[in-house]
Amino acid sequence: MKKLFTCLWLWLALLPLTVFSAQPIDINSADSQMLVDELVGIGPQKAMAIVRYRQQHGPFQRVEDLALVNGIGARTVEQNRGRMTVAGPGTQTPANTAKKP
């Protein structure tokens, strides 16, 4: 029984490391399901709007550009700043080092 409690305690102690160790997702290549799964406040409709915007306007140059998508505001961008990045030709600005507008 003591061994079980020790294992449970160890598992609970290490759980936050798995949550915070996730790599940011590239909003220029993520599909709609990944956007839903990884970003706070992004449901299926907003995720599809992000993908559609990206297809029509090209890749995002900075994470702040996500606010240009209809239905996505600055608050949503700020809530997800550490969870996303932009990548691709000429877009090498990680979310946590991007300048605020």
DAPE-V257633 format. One record per helix or strand of 2 or more residues. SS is the DSSP state (~ for helix, > for strand). FROM is the first residue (numbers start at 0). TO is the last residue. If there is no record, write none. Layout:
# DAPE-V257633
ss->SS from->FROM to->TO
ss->SS from->FROM to->TO
This chain:
# DAPE-V257633
ss->~ from->1 to->19
ss->> from->24 to->25
ss->~ from->31 to->37
ss->~ from->43 to->56
ss->~ from->62 to->67
ss->~ from->73 to->78
ss->~ from->80 to->82
ss->> from->83 to->84
ss->~ from->94 to->96
